[in-house]
Amino acid sequence: MQKLVDQAGKCSNLEGKACMGVREGPYFDIPVTRYIWPILHTLIGVGNGILDYLIDIIESKIQPIPAKEVRMKRELREL
C-alpha cells in the first residue's frame, strides 16, 4: 500500500506510462491483508500479447506487407 501512495505522490508531475496506472492515492488508509487476483484480466493480457506476436510473425514472414501499411495499422490501433 505504501508503494501505491509513493507512486501517487510522484505522478502529480508525470503523465502517461511514467505514472504506471496510478492517478491518485487511496481514499482510505485501510491495511490490505487479502486480495483477489484478477485472473480474467491477466489471461486477456497474456492472450493479447500472444495474438500481437502472432500477427507480427504473419505480417513479417508469412505474408509480408509494406512498412507503411504496418505503421498505419499501429497508428490506427493507438487512435
Buried (B, 14 or more C-beta within 10 A) or exposed (E): EEEBEEBBEEBEEEEEEEBEEBEEBEEEEEEEEEEEEEEEEEEEEEEEEEEEEEEEEEBEEEEEEEEEEBEEEEEEEEE
